[in-house]
Amino acid sequence: MEIDAEMRRMIAVSVGAVVVFIALLVAIGIQYTDGHDLSSVGAYYFVAAIGLFVALMAAAGVLLDREE
């Protein structure tokens, strides 16, 4: 099965967004934890990061769909 350039670009954008999301969650976890407890501000940032990820994936999907 051959993967064309368009599919490789879609995969790269998706994997890149997931890597950024995981890095953001790790950074929030490192910054806003005390031992094993997440602070309330850190919890809000986690929720914001999830919302940002959903918006980022939606925007990437729309942009990649329009290029076809």
Backbone as JSON Lines, residues from 0, in Angstrom:
{"i":0,"aa":"M","n":[0.84,-1.17,0.0],"ca":[0.0,0.0,0.0],"c":[0.89,1.24,0.0]}
{"i":1,"aa":"E","n":[0.7,2.06,-0.97],"ca":[1.49,3.28,-1.12],"c":[0.78,4.45,-0.45]}
{"i":2,"aa":"I","n":[1.53,5.24,0.31],"ca":[0.97,6.43,0.95],"c":[1.42,7.64,0.14]}
{"i":3,"aa":"D","n":[0.46,8.39,-0.39],"ca":[0.8,9.54,-1.22],"c":[1.19,10.74,-0.36]}
{"i":4,"aa":"A","n":[1.64,11.8,-1.02],"ca":[2.14,12.98,-0.31],"c":[1.05,13.66,0.52]}
{"i":5,"aa":"E","n":[-0.17,13.68,0.02],"ca":[-1.27,14.31,0.74],"c":[-1.54,13.59,2.06]}
{"i":6,"aa":"M","n":[-1.54,12.27,2.03],"ca":[-1.79,11.49,3.24],"c":[-0.64,11.65,4.23]}
{"i":7,"aa":"R","n":[0.59,11.71,3.73],"ca":[1.75,11.92,4.61],"c":[1.65,13.27,5.31]}
{"i":8,"aa":"R","n":[1.18,14.29,4.6],"ca":[1.02,15.61,5.19],"c":[-0.05,15.58,6.28]}
{"i":9,"aa":"M","n":[-1.15,14.9,6.03],"ca":[-2.21,14.78,7.04],"c":[-1.71,14.05,8.29]}
{"i":10,"aa":"I","n":[-0.95,13.0,8.08],"ca":[-0.4,12.24,9.2],"c":[0.58,13.11,9.99]}
{"i":11,"aa":"A","n":[1.42,13.85,9.29],"ca":[2.42,14.69,9.96],"c":[1.75,15.79,10.79]}
{"i":12,"aa":"V","n":[0.71,16.41,10.26],"ca":[0.0,17.45,10.99],"c":[-0.67,16.86,12.22]}
{"i":13,"aa":"S","n":[-1.28,15.72,12.09],"ca":[-1.96,15.08,13.22],"c":[-0.98,14.66,14.3]}
{"i":14,"aa":"V","n":[0.11,14.03,13.9],"ca":[1.12,13.6,14.87],"c":[1.76,14.82,15.54]}
{"i":15,"aa":"G","n":[2.01,15.86,14.78],"ca":[2.57,17.09,15.36],"c":[1.66,17.71,16.39]}
{"i":16,"aa":"A","n":[0.37,17.72,16.11],"ca":[-0.59,18.28,17.07],"c":[-0.64,17.45,18.35]}
{"i":17,"aa":"V","n":[-0.57,16.13,18.21],"ca":[-0.59,15.26,19.38],"c":[0.69,15.45,20.2]}
{"i":18,"aa":"V","n":[1.82,15.59,19.55],"ca":[3.09,15.81,20.26],"c":[3.05,17.13,21.03]}
{"i":19,"aa":"V","n":[2.53,18.17,20.4],"ca":[2.4,19.47,21.09],"c":[1.47,19.35,22.28]}
{"i":20,"aa":"F","n":[0.37,18.63,22.13],"ca":[-0.58,18.43,23.22],"c":[0.06,17.7,24.39]}
{"i":21,"aa":"I","n":[0.77,16.63,24.11],"ca":[1.42,15.87,25.18],"c":[2.5,16.71,25.85]}
{"i":22,"aa":"A","n":[3.28,17.45,25.08],"ca":[4.3,18.31,25.66],"c":[3.68,19.38,26.55]}
{"i":23,"aa":"L","n":[2.55,19.92,26.14],"ca":[1.85,20.93,26.94],"c":[1.34,20.33,28.24]}
{"i":24,"aa":"L","n":[0.79,19.13,28.18],"ca":[0.32,18.47,29.4],"c":[1.47,18.16,30.35]}
{"i":25,"aa":"V","n":[2.6,17.72,29.82],"ca":[3.76,17.44,30.66],"c":[4.27,18.72,31.3]}
{"i":26,"aa":"A","n":[4.34,19.8,30.53],"ca":[4.81,21.08,31.07],"c":[3.88,21.59,32.17]}
{"i":27,"aa":"I","n":[2.59,21.47,31.97],"ca":[1.63,21.88,33.0],"c":[1.78,20.99,34.23]}
{"i":28,"aa":"G","n":[1.94,19.7,34.02],"ca":[2.11,18.78,35.14],"c":[3.37,19.06,35.94]}
{"i":29,"aa":"I","n":[4.45,19.4,35.28],"ca":[5.69,19.71,35.98],"c":[5.57,21.03,36.74]}
{"i":30,"aa":"Q","n":[4.97,22.01,36.11],"ca":[4.9,23.35,36.7],"c":[3.91,23.45,37.86]}
{"i":31,"aa":"Y","n":[2.79,22.75,37.79],"ca":[1.71,22.98,38.74],"c":[1.42,21.79,39.65]}
{"i":32,"aa":"T","n":[2.41,20.94,39.9],"ca":[2.22,19.86,40.86],"c":[3.12,20.05,42.06]}
{"i":33,"aa":"D","n":[2.65,19.58,43.19],"ca":[3.43,19.57,44.41],"c":[3.43,18.13,44.91]}
{"i":34,"aa":"G","n":[4.49,17.43,44.67],"ca":[4.49,16.0,44.94],"c":[3.68,15.29,43.88]}
{"i":35,"aa":"H","n":[2.55,14.74,44.28],"ca":[1.66,14.08,43.33],"c":[0.31,14.78,43.22]}
{"i":36,"aa":"D","n":[0.2,15.97,43.78],"ca":[-1.07,16.7,43.78],"c":[-1.02,17.84,42.78]}
{"i":37,"aa":"L","n":[-2.02,17.92,41.93],"ca":[-2.14,19.0,40.95],"c":[-2.87,20.16,41.61]}
{"i":38,"aa":"S","n":[-2.35,21.37,41.45],"ca":[-3.02,22.53,42.03],"c":[-4.29,22.86,41.25]}
{"i":39,"aa":"S","n":[-5.15,23.67,41.84],"ca":[-6.4,24.01,41.16],"c":[-6.14,24.85,39.9]}
{"i":40,"aa":"V","n":[-5.13,25.69,39.93],"ca":[-4.77,26.46,38.73],"c":[-4.28,25.51,37.63]}
{"i":41,"aa":"G","n":[-3.5,24.51,38.01],"ca":[-3.03,23.52,37.05],"c":[-4.18,22.75,36.42]}
{"i":42,"aa":"A","n":[-5.22,22.47,37.22],"ca":[-6.38,21.76,36.68],"c":[-7.09,22.61,35.63]}
{"i":43,"aa":"Y","n":[-7.19,23.91,35.89],"ca":[-7.8,24.8,34.89],"c":[-6.96,24.83,33.61]}
{"i":44,"aa":"Y","n":[-5.64,24.84,33.77],"ca":[-4.77,24.82,32.59],"c":[-4.9,23.5,31.82]}
{"i":45,"aa":"F","n":[-5.09,22.39,32.54],"ca":[-5.3,21.11,31.87],"c":[-6.57,21.16,31.02]}
{"i":46,"aa":"V","n":[-7.63,21.69,31.58],"ca":[-8.9,21.8,30.84],"c":[-8.72,22.72,29.63]}
{"i":47,"aa":"A","n":[-8.01,23.83,29.81],"ca":[-7.75,24.74,28.7],"c":[-6.9,24.07,27.62]}
{"i":48,"aa":"A","n":[-5.94,23.25,28.03],"ca":[-5.1,22.54,27.06],"c":[-5.93,21.55,26.25]}
{"i":49,"aa":"I","n":[-6.87,20.89,26.89],"ca":[-7.74,19.95,26.17],"c":[-8.61,20.71,25.17]}
{"i":50,"aa":"G","n":[-9.16,21.84,25.58],"ca":[-9.95,22.66,24.67],"c":[-9.12,23.18,23.51]}
{"i":51,"aa":"L","n":[-7.89,23.59,23.8],"ca":[-6.99,24.06,22.75],"c":[-6.67,22.94,21.76]}
{"i":52,"aa":"F","n":[-6.47,21.73,22.27],"ca":[-6.2,20.59,21.4],"c":[-7.38,20.3,20.48]}
{"i":53,"aa":"V","n":[-8.58,20.34,21.02],"ca":[-9.77,20.09,20.2],"c":[-9.9,21.16,19.11]}
{"i":54,"aa":"A","n":[-9.69,22.43,19.49],"ca":[-9.76,23.51,18.51],"c":[-8.65,23.39,17.46]}
{"i":55,"aa":"L","n":[-7.45,23.02,17.9],"ca":[-6.33,22.86,16.97],"c":[-6.59,21.74,15.97]}
{"i":56,"aa":"M","n":[-7.12,20.62,16.44],"ca":[-7.4,19.51,15.54],"c":[-8.53,19.85,14.57]}
{"i":57,"aa":"A","n":[-9.53,20.58,15.05],"ca":[-10.62,21.01,14.17],"c":[-10.1,21.95,13.09]}
{"i":58,"aa":"A","n":[-9.27,22.91,13.48],"ca":[-8.7,23.85,12.51],"c":[-7.8,23.13,11.51]}
{"i":59,"aa":"A","n":[-7.0,22.19,11.99],"ca":[-6.14,21.44,11.08],"c":[-6.97,20.63,10.1]}
{"i":60,"aa":"G","n":[-8.04,20.03,10.57],"ca":[-8.92,19.27,9.68],"c":[-9.55,20.13,8.62]}
{"i":61,"aa":"V","n":[-10.02,21.31,9.01],"ca":[-10.63,22.21,8.04],"c":[-9.6,22.68,7.02]}
{"i":62,"aa":"L","n":[-8.41,23.06,7.47],"ca":[-7.38,23.54,6.54],"c":[-6.92,22.44,5.59]}
{"i":63,"aa":"L","n":[-6.74,21.24,6.12],"ca":[-6.31,20.14,5.26],"c":[-7.42,19.76,4.27]}
{"i":64,"aa":"D","n":[-8.66,19.87,4.67],"ca":[-9.77,19.53,3.77],"c":[-9.9,20.56,2.66]}
{"i":65,"aa":"R","n":[-9.64,21.82,2.97],"ca":[-9.78,22.87,1.95],"c":[-8.68,22.79,0.91]}
{"i":66,"aa":"E","n":[-7.52,22.21,1.26],"ca":[-6.41,22.13,0.31],"c":[-6.68,21.13,-0.81]}
{"i":67,"aa":"E","n":[-7.59,20.2,-0.59],"ca":[-7.89,19.2,-1.61],"c":[-8.63,19.82,-2.7]}
